[in-house]
Amino acid sequence: MLEGHGKLSIRKLLDSCKPSNPQDMTDKQLNRWLAEYLGYTISEYKDKWGWLICPNGDNVHESLFPLDELWGFVPDYCTDPAASLEVQAVAINKDEEGYIRNWLLNKYGKSVMAYTAVSIRTAAEIANSSPRERAEAAYMTLSSQDLHPLREDI
């Protein structure tokens, strides 16, 4: 192993003050948080350089990059439809009812605490939601206290 080489969680490089409302986050902030939840990490070399490591352990690139440039290589959950569906699937797998509730809260701005069935129209709206809407609902679901095992700030 190279001197100065070590693994570093993306969480430690995120801004110290994460907005609780994903609508207040930039695409970059939201993408970074979701990538960390899905298992992306940084392999750091001498506090300035590093590799982005995929959840399966592969490097995204073979060469070193400055740490602040690595975030450009995480999936763009906020604009890429395929990436947003990936994070949506993870959130639904963790808490399907919570995801739908969070999607509705995010979309309509009010809490839907109790419901027995989602209308066909609402289901169609969810299916046609933008990547950003999916990413925001996934953030709300995955960042809940009982579902995020990596969170240290709760």
Secondary structure as UniProt FT lines:
FT   TURN            3..4
FT   STRAND          5..9
FT   HELIX           10..13
FT   HELIX           22..24
FT   HELIX           27..37
FT   TURN            38..39
FT   STRAND          41..45
FT   TURN            46..48
FT   STRAND          49..53
FT   TURN            55..56
FT   STRAND          65..66
FT   HELIX           67..73
FT   TURN            77..79
FT   HELIX           81..94
FT   HELIX           96..108
FT   HELIX           120..127
FT   HELIX           131..142
FT   TURN            145..147
FT   TURN            149..150
//
